[in-house]
Amino acid sequence: MNHGEHIALIDRLRAQPSETEWFEFKRSRCEPQRRRSFPLPDYDLTKPGQVAVTLTGRILDERYTQLLMARADLDLAQVMLPDRVQKGLPIAREDHRRLKDAGLVEGRYPNPIVAAAIARATGEVGRHILERGFERQYYLDLILALVRTHGPVERRDVDQTLVPKLPDRLTTEQKLRRVHNLLQELRRAEKVVNRGSRAHPKWVVPDVADGQGRR
């Protein structure tokens, strides 16, 4: 559900003439300041005449709320969208750009993660680092250590080594593509060569290839 649909839902609920068994009015008696509680519920309006509400069972640190309350420059959509990112739900490309410009998310579309400041506010700095992933050189060094120690190695050996180390926010296809790109980077740098075939590679370091490497 995108932020436009969220706004439309809020307008529909505000237009209700009276309370029902599934809907009731509440009045805020707090100071005139935007109250924000997270995680926000997710609404499904796909079935006519029905609103399905999903509540995430994990309560975020109240510092998250305080962080966003301090950002008077944020509109309602910018407040709600980081919550979707935190839950691993998709957002639109334009929303990603707006959140990144506001310093609320990191990473490339379509797999952003919440920014470091939000991770600190929610007490999830460890999760932030794992989702961000390690520097590219870390993964390159893993491949080189594998090939130097156990070469020739097959692609499945490389996958078994690297895929568990890649961020969970990536799909399996994206992880495998990342491994492919890392292997090709090492091949172009002549740090590894393929002594097998394209379909069934056998990766070795150049001094082990004995001039038989296929590039």
PERA-V537225 format. One record per helix or strand. SS is the DSSP state (h for helix, s for strand). FROM is the first residue (numbers start at 1). TO is the last residue. If there is no record, write none. Layout:
# PERA-V537225
ss=SS from=FROM to=TO
ss=SS from=FROM to=TO
This chain:
# PERA-V537225
ss=h from=3 to=14
ss=s from=20 to=20
ss=s from=23 to=23
ss=s from=42 to=44
ss=s from=52 to=54
ss=h from=62 to=69
ss=h from=76 to=86
ss=h from=93 to=101
ss=s from=105 to=106
ss=s from=113 to=114
ss=h from=116 to=121
ss=h from=125 to=132
ss=h from=136 to=150
ss=s from=153 to=153
ss=h from=155 to=165
ss=h from=172 to=188
ss=s from=193 to=194
ss=s from=203 to=204
ss=h from=206 to=209
ss=s from=214 to=214
